[in-house]
Amino acid sequence: MNHSRVFIQIALLAAVSSSAGAAALQVNVAEASGKALPEAVVFLESASAKSAAKPLQNVEIGQQARQFTPQVNVVTAGTSVTFPNRDNVRHHVYSFSPAKTFELKLYTGTLASPVVFDKPGIAVLGCNIHDNMAAWVVIVETPYHGRSGADGKLTLANVPPGDYRLRVWHTRLPVGAPALDQPVTVAATNSNAAIRMPGLEP
């Protein structure tokens, strides 16, 4: 577990969740300087969240204009992912990450067999032909996850009240660094979480 400190403030909102027994956690992610941080992966972990997690359906990471799209991905453990090549050149997709090691040797179009991301962690993807291509897959064991938008904000909806680990990861963390970690209690009413992430690389 990474014990790097994440600065977080929780503020309860007056609005009550529209879903009985669950609430929305609105998350605002920023750099240590306070600048909004887009494309941060945020997720809530707990034993009950792990029990509720199910593989996602119809997930794909495409290759277009010699780039992966999307470059940052978050999936639940057990999710099958297809890798359609929409370029007019062949790609050789691979990952040597402990979370998932695989190779899709030179191909065009869409291969018949998807890749199953079956255990939690972070997989870094590359192309053996085009060194500038990179993507990341964050594999989680919770249904409560998302990515921050251009304004650094996202909402985790329908979260049952309880105690969780709030995890935050970004591509600008040092290579191999796990998601940052902080305990958080989700109340029965909607709440806000303001997070500042230290230790990001330029």
C-alpha positions, 0 to 999 in steps of 0.5 A, spaced: 500 500 500 502 506 498 502 511 504 503 517 500 499 523 502 493 525 498 490 531 501 482 530 501 476 534 504 469 532 504 463 536 505 456 534 505 451 537 501 444 538 503 441 534 497 439 527 498 441 522 494 435 520 489 437 513 489 434 510 496 440 507 500 445 510 496 449 517 494 453 520 489 460 522 491 462 528 487 470 528 486 474 534 484 482 532 482 487 537 482 495 538 482 498 540 488 498 547 486 491 547 485 490 546 477 485 542 475 487 535 473 484 531 467 484 524 466 485 522 473 482 515 475 478 515 481 475 509 485 472 506 491 474 500 494 471 496 500 469 488 501 462 490 499 464 494 493 469 488 491 462 483 491 458 488 487 463 489 481 462 485 475 466 485 468 464 491 463 461 489 457 463 491 450 469 495 452 474 496 446 481 500 446 482 502 438 488 504 434 487 510 430 492 515 427 497 511 430 495 512 437 491 508 442 484 511 443 482 512 449 489 512 452 487 512 459 482 506 461 479 503 467 475 496 467 473 492 472 477 485 473 474 480 468 473 485 463 474 482 456 477 488 451 478 488 444 483 492 440 480 494 433 486 496 428 483 502 424 489 504 421 491 502 414 498 499 417 499 493 422 500 494 429 503 489 434 500 491 441 503 488 447 503 489 455 509 486 460 506 489 466 505 484 472 497 486 472 497 483 465 502 480 460 500 479 453 501 480 445 497 481 439 502 480 434 502 484 427 495 485 425 489 489 422 482 489 423 479 486 429 482 479 432 477 474 434 479 473 441 479 479 446 484 480 452 481 479 459 484 483 464 483 478 470 486 481 476 487 488 479 493 493 477 495 497 472 497 495 465 501 499 460 500 498 453 505 499 447 506 497 440 512 494 438 512 497 431 510 504 433 514 507 439 510 513 440 504 509 442 502 508 449 496 507 453 494 505 460 489 500 463 487 501 470 484 494 473 479 495 479 475 491 483 469 496 484 463 498 480 465 505 483 470 508 478 471 514 473 475 518 470 476 526 471 474 531 465 477 537 463 475 540 469 478 535 474 471 533 476 467 527 476 461 523 480 461 516 482 454 515 483 449 510 487 455 509 492 452 505 498 454 509 505 460 506 508 467 506 509 472 506 503 479 507 500 479 512 496 484 511 490 487 516 485 491 514 479 494 518 474 499 517 468 504 522 471 505 518 477 512 515 477 512 509 473 510 503 477 507 507 482 500 504 485 494 509 486 494 513 491 490 511 497 486 515 503 480 512 507 473 516 506 466 515 509 461 516 504 454 518 508 447 517 506 447 524 503 451 526 497 458 529 498 464 532 495 471 530 495 476 535 493 483 531 492 490 534 491 495 529 488 502 530 490 508 527 486 506 528 479 511 528 474 511 534 468 
